[in-house]
Amino acid sequence: MIGNKCKCCGSRYIRQGFLGQRKFPDLGSADPLSCSFVQTPYMAAFLYRLSFLSALAIAAHGVTPPTAIAELAEATTAEPTPTVAQATTPPATTPTTTPAPGPVKEVVPDANLLKELQANPNPFQLPNQPNQVKTEALQPLTLEQALNLARLNNPQIQVRQLQVQQRQAALRGTEAALYPTLGLQGTAGYQQNGTRLNVTEGTPTQPTGSSLFTTLGESSIGATLNLNYTIFDFVRGAQLAASRDQVTQAELDLEAALEDLQLTVSEAYYRLQNADQLVRIARESVVASERSLKDAEALFRAGVGTQFDVLRQQVQLAQDQQNLVDSIGNQDKARRALVQALNLPQNVNVLTADPVELAAPWNLSLDESIVLAFQNRPELEREVLQRNISYNQAQAARGQVLPQLGLQASYGVNGAINSNLRSGSQALTFPSPTLTNTSSYNYSIGLVLNVPLFDGGLANANAQQQELNGQIAEQNFVLTRNQIRTDVETAFYDLQTNLANIGTTRKAVEQAREALRLARLRFQAGVGTQTEVIDSQRDLTRAEANALNAITAYNLALARIKRAVSNVNNLARAGG
């Protein structure tokens, strides 16, 4: 090793090797304000090496490669690759909400947005032209807007709402059995009777061979009022209790469907955010690979690089371009998944308007989360109701063979008009018609006792079937309870893991970015290899993707623990 002095500031530096391929300044003796060698050590080393090789080229061929020198200088002094924004590491106890990478789109909520994006009210209308399914301009949506649209448009929610109305109608039908039935029966009619009498042995007034005849007509009208009332039985009370529980059960199913929908939409929204940012990272990786390829080609043209380095960087660029194409494809699929969850019109596509950031923190401990989930989950209450419904239906089935006491009452009025239309004999003149009318009424009241004696065992079989359904509901309660705890624990552990990963991945991105910068400088100065640049670039891309995935995974875990606990409106303590 031979010590030398810097011509700029007089500081000492060390030249190692016969051709001076590596030079390292002694920073302890340099003037950092005036010495450009110290300010850009690798640049100075690279230019020194290039000038030395240029001198060799002049001595050998009398040619100086000025174009290559200019290209290398331009490539060396180029601006660094645009950096990727990082997620800020939250405190150990409570994560802070930090903006995600990339520009934040400011979206002004449209008052008519929900109306414009509502599903077609005619579900049987299908598009029959390609332009009817061609997606138009992308519609930015916040997560809150997406959730509101899903509640309006999602057909599963509409089905659950209709089922609630259906159960309410069934309850009204069951309640009707508690009231008496009252009916009115009316009758109206006309009848005519004719009688003819032939004389076989005559009298002076009715000679033999003559006939006597009479024609009578009657018009009648009547009305009867009937009352029937079941005073006591063993069926209606159990049926009414079962119907009320079925209404509550349908409402719980609606609540669970809303919770599932919120999780589905949140997951689709976060995955689309993740896909958008992965596309951005892939594009930046392509830009970085193109820059590295320019550096490798410039060094190769200068005679200080190899064709092998150029080929390796071309391969890396091709891989990054393929990764970009795959990322765009995943972005399109994630976008359509969100559109499907929202049940938007056929020609609508969406964009995420919210920035990628940490969602609100979860302030409950694991034990508190489990207990709260047991209290809030509608699935547990549903199984309890199903057991009660089954036992009430079993009681109603057995009541079919028990005595039933009822009341019956009726009141009726009748009226008739009788007319003697024709009467007389062949020997006499017909008399004039006569009219008569009659009226009557009737009423009755009584108790009716119905005692079934034998039904072939049908009622008992139906009761046993319902009791078995109740036992099944009890076991389903145990299974659901265990699954709820598993869901809460899994989401909670994922939440903690990804919260810790956010800080780790943030540091990894910073380190990978610095490593790539140094690898490029080392390669440009001739003290590094293209392999180092490629590996560092891959590490940076992977680190940025890991940082993004950590934030997305945290948000997904938060959405899952909210679903696992359920009833987020009561989770003020949990930040929900």
C-alpha positions as CSV (number, residue, x, y, z in Angstrom):
1,M,0.0,0.0,0.0
2,I,1.3,3.4,-0.9
3,G,0.2,6.6,0.8
4,N,-0.7,9.7,-1.4
5,K,-2.1,13.1,-0.9
6,C,-5.3,14.5,-2.3
7,K,-4.7,17.3,-4.8
8,C,-7.9,19.0,-3.7
9,C,-7.3,19.4,0.0
10,G,-4.0,17.7,0.7
11,S,-5.5,14.9,2.6
12,R,-3.9,11.5,2.5
13,Y,-5.4,8.6,0.7
14,I,-4.3,5.0,0.1
15,R,-3.9,3.3,-3.2
16,Q,-4.1,-0.4,-3.2
17,G,-2.9,-2.6,-6.0
18,F,-0.6,-2.0,-9.0
19,L,-3.2,-0.5,-11.3
20,G,-4.9,1.6,-8.5
21,Q,-8.2,-0.2,-8.9
22,R,-9.2,0.5,-5.3
23,K,-8.7,3.8,-3.5
24,F,-10.0,4.7,0.0
25,P,-9.6,8.2,1.5
26,D,-8.4,8.8,4.9
27,L,-11.3,10.7,6.2
28,G,-9.6,11.6,9.4
29,S,-7.2,14.0,7.6
30,A,-9.6,15.3,4.9
31,D,-11.4,18.6,4.8
32,P,-15.1,17.6,4.4
33,L,-16.1,21.1,3.3
34,S,-13.6,21.6,0.5
35,C,-12.6,18.1,-0.6
36,S,-14.9,16.7,-3.3
37,F,-13.1,13.5,-3.0
38,V,-14.3,13.0,0.6
39,Q,-17.8,14.2,-0.3
40,T,-18.2,11.6,-3.0
41,P,-15.6,9.0,-2.2
42,Y,-16.9,6.3,-4.6
43,M,-17.4,8.8,-7.4
44,A,-13.8,10.0,-7.0
45,A,-12.5,6.4,-7.0
46,F,-14.6,5.6,-10.1
47,L,-13.3,8.6,-12.0
48,Y,-9.8,7.9,-11.0
49,R,-10.1,4.4,-12.3
50,L,-11.7,5.5,-15.5
51,S,-9.1,8.1,-16.1
52,F,-6.3,5.5,-15.5
53,L,-7.9,3.1,-18.0
54,S,-8.4,5.9,-20.5
55,A,-4.7,6.7,-20.3
56,L,-4.0,3.0,-21.0
57,A,-6.3,3.2,-24.0
58,I,-4.5,6.3,-25.3
59,A,-1.2,4.6,-24.9
60,A,-2.3,1.5,-26.7
61,H,-4.5,2.8,-29.4
62,G,-4.4,6.6,-29.3
63,V,-8.1,6.7,-28.7
64,T,-10.1,8.2,-25.8
65,P,-13.7,7.1,-25.3
66,P,-15.3,10.5,-24.5
67,T,-18.8,9.2,-25.2
68,A,-18.5,6.4,-22.7
69,I,-17.0,8.8,-20.1
70,A,-19.9,11.2,-20.5
71,E,-22.5,8.4,-20.3
72,L,-20.9,7.1,-17.1
73,A,-20.7,10.5,-15.5
74,E,-24.4,11.2,-16.4
75,A,-25.5,7.8,-15.1
76,T,-23.4,8.2,-11.9
77,T,-24.8,11.6,-11.1
78,A,-28.4,10.8,-11.9
79,E,-31.1,11.3,-9.4
80,P,-31.8,8.3,-7.1
81,T,-34.8,6.1,-7.6
82,P,-38.0,7.6,-6.1
83,T,-38.4,6.2,-2.7
84,V,-41.4,4.4,-1.4
85,A,-43.2,5.8,1.5
86,Q,-43.1,3.8,4.7
87,A,-45.6,2.9,7.4
88,T,-44.7,4.6,10.6
89,T,-44.0,2.1,13.4
90,P,-46.7,2.4,16.0
91,P,-46.0,2.4,19.8
92,A,-45.8,-1.0,21.4
93,T,-49.2,-0.7,23.1
94,T,-51.3,1.3,20.8
95,P,-50.8,1.6,17.0
96,T,-50.9,5.0,15.5
97,T,-52.8,5.8,12.3
98,T,-50.2,6.6,9.7
99,P,-50.6,7.4,6.0
100,A,-49.6,4.7,3.6
101,P,-47.3,5.0,0.6
102,G,-48.4,6.9,-2.5
103,P,-50.5,10.0,-3.0
104,V,-53.7,10.3,-1.1
105,K,-56.7,10.9,-3.3
106,E,-59.0,13.6,-2.0
107,V,-62.6,12.5,-2.7
108,V,-65.5,14.7,-2.0
109,P,-68.5,12.5,-1.0
110,D,-71.3,12.8,-3.6
111,A,-74.8,13.2,-2.0
112,N,-76.3,11.2,-4.9
113,L,-73.6,8.6,-4.9
114,L,-75.6,5.9,-3.1
115,K,-78.6,6.5,-5.4
116,E,-76.5,6.4,-8.6
117,L,-74.8,3.1,-7.6
118,Q,-77.8,1.2,-6.4
119,A,-78.5,-2.1,-8.0
120,N,-81.0,-2.5,-10.8
121,P,-84.5,-2.8,-9.1
122,N,-85.4,-5.4,-11.7
123,P,-83.2,-8.4,-10.9
124,F,-84.4,-10.3,-14.0
125,Q,-83.1,-7.7,-16.4
126,L,-79.9,-9.0,-18.0
127,P,-77.6,-7.0,-20.3
128,N,-77.7,-8.2,-23.9
129,Q,-75.2,-5.8,-25.5
130,P,-71.4,-5.7,-24.9
131,N,-71.5,-2.0,-24.1
132,Q,-73.9,-2.7,-21.3
133,V,-71.2,-4.6,-19.4
134,K,-68.2,-2.6,-20.4
135,T,-66.8,-0.8,-17.4
136,E,-66.7,2.9,-17.6
137,A,-64.7,5.4,-15.6
138,L,-63.5,4.2,-12.2
139,Q,-65.6,5.4,-9.3
140,P,-63.6,6.3,-6.2
141,L,-65.1,4.9,-3.0
142,T,-64.2,5.2,0.7
143,L,-64.6,2.2,2.9
144,E,-67.6,3.8,4.6
145,Q,-69.3,4.5,1.3
146,A,-68.6,0.9,0.2
147,L,-70.2,-0.4,3.4
148,N,-73.3,1.7,2.9
149,L,-73.6,0.6,-0.7
150,A,-73.3,-3.0,0.3
151,R,-76.1,-2.7,2.9
152,L,-78.3,-1.3,0.2
153,N,-77.4,-3.5,-2.7
154,N,-76.4,-6.9,-1.3
155,P,-79.0,-9.5,-2.2
156,Q,-78.2,-11.6,0.8
157,I,-79.1,-8.8,3.1
158,Q,-82.3,-8.2,1.2
159,V,-83.1,-11.9,1.6
160,R,-82.6,-11.8,5.3
161,Q,-84.8,-8.7,5.6
162,L,-87.6,-10.5,3.7
163,Q,-87.2,-13.5,6.0
164,V,-87.7,-11.2,9.0
165,Q,-90.9,-9.9,7.4
166,Q,-91.9,-13.5,6.6
167,R,-91.5,-14.5,10.3
168,Q,-93.4,-11.5,11.5
169,A,-96.3,-12.4,9.2
170,A,-96.2,-16.0,10.5
171,L,-96.3,-14.6,14.1
172,R,-99.4,-12.6,13.3
173,G,-101.0,-15.7,11.9
174,T,-100.2,-17.6,15.1
175,E,-101.6,-14.7,17.3
176,A,-104.8,-14.9,15.3
177,A,-105.6,-18.3,16.9
178,L,-106.0,-16.5,20.2
179,Y,-109.0,-14.6,19.0
180,P,-112.6,-15.9,18.2
181,T,-113.7,-16.4,14.7
182,L,-116.9,-14.6,13.6
183,G,-118.7,-15.4,10.4
184,L,-121.9,-14.3,8.7
185,Q,-123.8,-16.7,6.4
186,G,-126.6,-15.4,4.2
187,T,-129.1,-17.4,2.1
188,A,-131.6,-16.3,-0.6
189,G,-133.7,-18.5,-2.8
190,Y,-136.9,-19.2,-4.6
191,Q,-138.9,-22.4,-5.1
192,Q,-142.1,-23.4,-6.7
193,N,-144.3,-26.4,-6.1
194,G,-147.2,-27.6,-8.4
195,T,-149.9,-30.2,-7.4
196,R,-152.4,-31.8,-9.8
197,L,-155.3,-34.0,-8.7
198,N,-157.4,-36.0,-11.2
199,V,-161.1,-36.9,-10.3
200,T,-161.9,-40.6,-11.0
201,E,-165.4,-40.6,-9.4
202,G,-167.1,-37.3,-9.9
203,T,-169.5,-35.2,-8.0
204,P,-171.9,-32.7,-9.3
205,T,-169.3,-30.0,-8.8
206,Q,-166.4,-32.1,-9.9
207,P,-167.4,-34.4,-12.7
208,T,-165.5,-37.6,-13.4
209,G,-162.4,-36.9,-15.5
210,S,-161.9,-33.4,-14.2
211,S,-158.7,-32.4,-12.4
212,L,-157.8,-30.1,-9.5
213,F,-154.4,-28.3,-9.5
214,T,-152.5,-25.9,-7.3
215,T,-149.2,-24.0,-8.0
216,L,-147.4,-22.4,-5.0
217,G,-144.2,-20.2,-5.1
218,E,-142.0,-19.2,-2.1
219,S,-139.2,-16.6,-2.0
220,S,-137.0,-16.9,1.1
221,I,-134.1,-15.0,2.6
222,G,-132.0,-15.7,5.7
223,A,-128.9,-14.7,7.6
224,T,-126.9,-16.6,10.4
225,L,-124.1,-15.2,12.6
226,N,-121.7,-17.9,13.9
227,L,-119.1,-17.4,16.7
228,N,-116.4,-20.0,17.4
229,Y,-113.8,-19.6,20.2
230,T,-111.3,-21.9,21.6
231,I,-111.4,-21.3,25.3
232,F,-108.5,-23.6,26.4
233,D,-106.1,-26.0,24.7
234,F,-102.5,-27.2,25.0
235,V,-101.3,-26.0,21.6
236,R,-101.6,-22.3,21.0
237,G,-99.4,-21.1,23.8
238,A,-96.4,-23.2,22.7
239,Q,-96.9,-22.3,19.1
240,L,-97.0,-18.6,20.0
241,A,-93.8,-18.8,22.0
242,A,-92.1,-20.7,19.1
243,S,-93.3,-18.1,16.6
244,R,-91.9,-15.2,18.7
245,D,-88.6,-16.9,19.0
246,Q,-88.5,-17.5,15.2
247,V,-88.9,-13.7,14.6
248,T,-86.0,-13.0,17.0
249,Q,-84.0,-15.7,15.3
250,A,-84.6,-14.2,11.9
251,E,-83.5,-10.8,13.2
252,L,-80.3,-12.4,14.6
253,D,-79.7,-14.0,11.2
254,L,-80.0,-10.5,9.7
255,E,-77.5,-9.1,12.2
256,A,-75.0,-11.9,11.5
257,A,-75.4,-11.4,7.8
258,L,-74.7,-7.7,8.2
259,E,-71.6,-8.6,10.2
260,D,-70.4,-11.0,7.6
261,L,-71.1,-8.5,4.9
262,Q,-69.0,-5.8,6.7
263,L,-66.1,-8.3,7.0
264,T,-66.4,-9.3,3.3
265,V,-66.5,-5.7,2.1
266,S,-63.7,-4.7,4.4
267,E,-61.5,-7.6,3.3
268,A,-62.2,-6.8,-0.4
269,Y,-61.4,-3.1,0.1
270,Y,-58.2,-3.8,2.0
271,R,-57.1,-6.3,-0.6
272,L,-57.8,-3.9,-3.4
273,Q,-55.7,-1.3,-1.5
274,N,-52.9,-3.8,-1.2
275,A,-53.1,-4.7,-4.9
276,D,-53.0,-1.0,-5.9
277,Q,-49.8,-0.5,-3.9
278,L,-48.2,-3.7,-5.2
279,V,-48.7,-2.3,-8.7
280,R,-47.0,0.9,-7.6
281,I,-44.1,-1.0,-6.1
282,A,-43.8,-3.2,-9.2
283,R,-43.7,-0.1,-11.4
284,E,-41.0,1.5,-9.3
285,S,-39.0,-1.8,-9.4
286,V,-39.2,-1.7,-13.2
287,V,-37.9,1.9,-13.2
288,A,-35.1,0.9,-10.9
289,S,-34.2,-2.1,-13.2
290,E,-34.2,0.2,-16.2
291,R,-31.8,2.5,-14.5
292,S,-29.5,-0.3,-13.4
293,L,-29.6,-1.6,-17.0
294,K,-28.5,1.8,-18.3
295,D,-25.6,1.8,-15.8
296,A,-24.5,-1.7,-16.9
297,E,-24.7,-0.8,-20.6
298,A,-22.8,2.4,-20.0
299,L,-20.0,0.5,-18.2
300,F,-19.9,-2.1,-20.9
301,R,-19.6,0.6,-23.6
302,A,-16.8,2.2,-21.6
303,G,-14.9,-1.1,-21.5
304,V,-15.1,-1.4,-17.8
305,G,-18.1,-3.7,-17.6
306,T,-19.0,-7.1,-19.0
307,Q,-21.7,-8.4,-21.2
308,F,-22.6,-10.8,-18.4
309,D,-23.6,-7.9,-16.2
310,V,-25.8,-6.5,-19.0
311,L,-27.5,-9.8,-19.6
312,R,-28.1,-10.3,-15.9
313,Q,-29.7,-6.9,-15.6
314,Q,-31.8,-7.5,-18.7
315,V,-33.1,-10.7,-17.1
316,Q,-33.9,-8.8,-13.9
317,L,-35.8,-6.2,-15.9
318,A,-37.8,-8.9,-17.7
319,Q,-38.7,-10.4,-14.3
320,D,-39.8,-7.1,-12.9
321,Q,-41.9,-6.4,-16.0
322,Q,-43.5,-9.8,-15.6
323,N,-44.2,-9.1,-11.9
324,L,-45.8,-5.8,-12.9
325,V,-48.1,-7.6,-15.4
326,D,-49.1,-10.1,-12.7
327,S,-49.7,-7.3,-10.2
328,I,-52.0,-5.5,-12.6
329,G,-53.9,-8.7,-13.2
330,N,-54.3,-9.2,-9.5
331,Q,-55.4,-5.6,-9.2
332,D,-58.2,-6.1,-11.8
333,K,-59.4,-9.2,-10.0
334,A,-59.4,-7.5,-6.6
335,R,-61.3,-4.6,-8.1
336,R,-64.0,-6.9,-9.5
337,A,-64.2,-8.8,-6.2
338,L,-65.1,-5.6,-4.5
339,V,-67.7,-4.7,-7.2
340,Q,-69.3,-8.1,-6.8
341,A,-69.5,-7.7,-3.0
342,L,-71.2,-4.3,-3.5
343,N,-73.5,-5.7,-6.2
344,L,-72.9,-2.6,-8.3
345,P,-74.3,-2.1,-11.8
346,Q,-72.7,-4.0,-14.6
347,N,-70.8,-1.1,-16.1
348,V,-69.3,0.3,-12.9
349,N,-65.8,-0.2,-11.7
350,V,-64.3,1.2,-8.4
351,L,-61.2,2.7,-7.0
352,T,-60.1,2.9,-3.3
353,A,-60.3,6.5,-2.2
354,D,-58.9,5.9,1.3
355,P,-55.1,5.9,1.8
356,V,-53.4,2.7,3.0
357,E,-53.1,3.3,6.7
358,L,-53.4,1.6,10.0
359,A,-57.0,1.2,11.1
360,A,-58.1,2.2,14.6
361,P,-56.3,0.3,17.4
362,W,-57.8,-2.6,19.3
363,N,-57.6,-1.7,23.0
364,L,-59.1,-4.9,24.5
365,S,-57.1,-7.7,25.9
366,L,-57.5,-11.2,24.6
367,D,-59.5,-12.3,27.7
368,E,-61.8,-9.3,27.4
369,S,-62.3,-9.9,23.7
370,I,-63.3,-13.5,24.3
371,V,-65.8,-12.6,27.0
372,L,-67.3,-9.8,24.9
373,A,-67.6,-12.2,21.9
374,F,-69.6,-14.7,24.0
375,Q,-71.9,-11.9,25.0
376,N,-72.4,-10.3,21.6
377,R,-72.3,-13.0,19.0
378,P,-75.7,-13.5,17.5
379,E,-74.8,-17.1,16.5
380,L,-74.8,-18.2,20.2
381,E,-78.2,-16.6,20.9
382,R,-79.5,-18.2,17.8
383,E,-78.7,-21.7,19.0
384,V,-80.4,-20.9,22.3
385,L,-83.5,-19.8,20.5
386,Q,-83.4,-22.8,18.3
387,R,-83.4,-25.1,21.3
388,N,-86.4,-23.2,22.8
389,I,-88.2,-23.3,19.5
390,S,-87.8,-27.1,19.2
391,Y,-89.0,-27.7,22.8
392,N,-92.1,-25.4,22.3
393,Q,-92.9,-27.2,19.0
394,A,-92.6,-30.5,20.9
395,Q,-95.1,-29.3,23.5
396,A,-97.4,-28.1,20.7
397,A,-97.2,-31.6,19.1
398,R,-98.2,-33.4,22.3
399,G,-101.0,-30.9,22.8
400,Q,-102.7,-32.3,19.7
401,V,-103.9,-35.3,21.7
402,L,-105.0,-33.4,24.8
403,P,-108.5,-32.1,25.5
404,Q,-109.7,-28.9,23.9
405,L,-112.6,-26.8,25.2
406,G,-114.4,-24.4,22.8
407,L,-117.4,-22.2,22.6
408,Q,-119.9,-22.1,19.8
409,A,-122.8,-19.6,19.3
410,S,-125.1,-18.7,16.4
411,Y,-128.0,-16.4,15.7
412,G,-130.1,-16.5,12.6
413,V,-133.1,-14.8,11.0
414,N,-135.3,-16.1,8.1
415,G,-138.1,-14.7,6.0
416,A,-140.3,-16.1,3.3
417,I,-143.0,-14.9,0.9
418,N,-145.5,-17.5,-0.3
419,S,-147.7,-17.0,-3.3
420,N,-150.6,-19.1,-4.6
421,L,-150.0,-18.6,-8.2
422,R,-152.6,-20.9,-9.7
423,S,-155.3,-23.1,-8.2
424,G,-158.7,-24.4,-9.3
425,S,-160.2,-27.0,-11.7
426,Q,-160.9,-27.4,-15.3
427,A,-164.6,-26.8,-14.6
428,L,-164.1,-23.6,-12.6
429,T,-162.5,-20.2,-13.2
430,F,-159.0,-19.7,-11.7
431,P,-159.1,-17.7,-8.5
432,S,-156.8,-14.7,-8.1
433,P,-153.3,-15.3,-6.7
434,T,-152.8,-14.9,-2.9
435,L,-149.6,-13.7,-1.1
436,T,-148.5,-14.6,2.4
437,N,-145.2,-13.9,4.3
438,T,-143.6,-15.5,7.3
439,S,-140.5,-14.6,9.4
440,S,-138.6,-16.5,12.1
441,Y,-135.4,-16.4,14.1
442,N,-133.2,-18.8,16.0
443,Y,-130.1,-18.8,18.2
444,S,-127.9,-21.3,20.0
445,I,-124.9,-21.3,22.4
446,G,-122.9,-24.1,23.8
447,L,-119.6,-25.5,24.9
448,V,-117.7,-28.0,22.9
449,L,-115.2,-30.4,24.4
450,N,-113.0,-32.3,22.0
451,V,-111.0,-35.2,23.4
452,P,-108.8,-37.1,20.9
453,L,-108.6,-40.7,21.8
454,F,-106.1,-42.2,19.3
455,D,-103.9,-40.8,16.5
456,G,-101.7,-43.8,15.8
457,G,-98.7,-42.2,17.7
458,L,-98.3,-39.3,15.3
459,A,-98.3,-36.6,18.0
460,N,-95.7,-38.4,20.1
461,A,-93.4,-39.0,17.1
462,N,-93.5,-35.3,16.1
463,A,-92.7,-34.4,19.7
464,Q,-89.7,-36.7,19.8
465,Q,-88.4,-35.2,16.5
466,Q,-88.6,-31.7,17.9
467,E,-86.9,-32.7,21.2
468,L,-84.0,-34.2,19.2
469,N,-83.8,-31.0,17.3
470,G,-83.4,-29.2,20.6
471,Q,-80.6,-31.5,21.7
472,I,-78.9,-30.9,18.4
473,A,-79.1,-27.1,19.0
474,E,-77.4,-27.6,22.4
475,Q,-74.5,-29.3,20.8
476,N,-74.3,-26.7,18.0
477,F,-74.1,-24.1,20.8
478,V,-71.0,-25.8,22.1
479,L,-69.4,-26.0,18.6
480,T,-70.2,-22.4,17.9
481,R,-68.8,-21.3,21.3
482,N,-65.6,-23.1,20.6
483,Q,-65.3,-21.7,17.1
484,I,-66.0,-18.2,18.4
485,R,-63.1,-18.4,20.8
486,T,-60.8,-19.8,18.0
487,D,-61.8,-16.9,15.7
488,V,-61.1,-14.3,18.4
489,E,-57.8,-15.9,19.4
490,T,-56.6,-16.3,15.8
491,A,-57.5,-12.7,14.9
492,F,-56.0,-11.3,18.1
493,Y,-52.7,-13.2,17.5
494,D,-52.6,-12.0,13.9
495,L,-53.3,-8.5,15.1
496,Q,-50.3,-8.6,17.5
497,T,-48.0,-10.3,15.0
498,N,-48.7,-7.8,12.2
499,L,-48.4,-4.9,14.6
500,A,-44.9,-6.0,15.5
501,N,-44.1,-6.7,11.9
502,I,-44.9,-3.1,10.9
503,G,-42.0,-1.7,12.8
504,T,-39.7,-4.5,11.6
505,T,-40.6,-4.0,7.9
506,R,-40.2,-0.3,8.2
507,K,-36.6,-0.6,9.3
508,A,-36.1,-3.3,6.6
509,V,-37.3,-0.9,3.9
510,E,-34.9,1.8,5.1
511,Q,-32.0,-0.6,5.2
512,A,-32.8,-2.1,1.8
513,R,-33.0,1.3,0.2
514,E,-29.6,2.3,1.6
515,A,-28.1,-1.0,0.6
516,L,-29.3,-0.5,-2.9
517,R,-27.8,3.0,-3.0
518,L,-24.5,1.7,-1.8
519,A,-24.6,-1.3,-4.1
520,R,-25.0,1.0,-7.1
521,L,-22.2,3.3,-6.0
522,R,-19.9,0.3,-5.4
523,F,-20.8,-1.1,-8.9
524,Q,-20.2,2.3,-10.6
525,A,-16.9,2.7,-8.7
526,G,-15.8,-0.8,-9.8
527,V,-15.6,-2.2,-6.3
528,G,-18.9,-4.0,-6.5
529,T,-20.6,-6.4,-8.8
530,Q,-23.9,-6.3,-10.7
531,T,-25.1,-9.3,-8.6
532,E,-25.0,-7.0,-5.5
533,V,-27.2,-4.4,-7.3
534,I,-29.7,-7.1,-8.4
535,D,-29.8,-8.7,-5.0
536,S,-30.2,-5.3,-3.3
537,Q,-33.0,-4.3,-5.7
538,R,-34.8,-7.5,-5.0
539,D,-34.4,-7.0,-1.3
540,L,-35.9,-3.5,-1.6
541,T,-38.9,-4.7,-3.6
542,R,-39.5,-7.5,-1.2
543,A,-39.1,-5.2,1.8
544,E,-41.6,-2.7,0.4
545,A,-44.0,-5.4,-0.3
546,N,-43.6,-6.9,3.2
547,A,-44.2,-3.4,4.7
548,L,-47.3,-3.0,2.7
549,N,-48.5,-6.5,3.5
550,A,-47.9,-5.9,7.2
551,I,-50.3,-2.9,7.2
552,T,-52.9,-4.8,5.1
553,A,-52.6,-7.9,7.3
554,Y,-53.1,-5.7,10.4
555,N,-56.2,-4.1,8.9
556,L,-57.6,-7.5,7.9
557,A,-56.9,-8.9,11.3
558,L,-58.7,-6.0,12.9
559,A,-61.7,-6.5,10.6
560,R,-61.7,-10.2,11.6
561,I,-61.5,-9.6,15.3
562,K,-64.4,-7.1,15.0
563,R,-66.4,-9.8,13.3
564,A,-65.4,-12.4,15.8
565,V,-66.5,-10.1,18.7
566,S,-69.5,-8.7,16.7
567,N,-71.9,-5.9,17.6
568,V,-69.2,-3.3,17.0
569,N,-71.6,-0.4,17.9
570,N,-71.0,-1.3,21.5
571,L,-67.2,-1.4,21.2
572,A,-66.3,2.1,22.1
573,R,-63.6,0.8,24.4
574,A,-62.2,-1.3,21.5
575,G,-61.8,1.6,19.2
576,G,-64.4,0.1,16.9
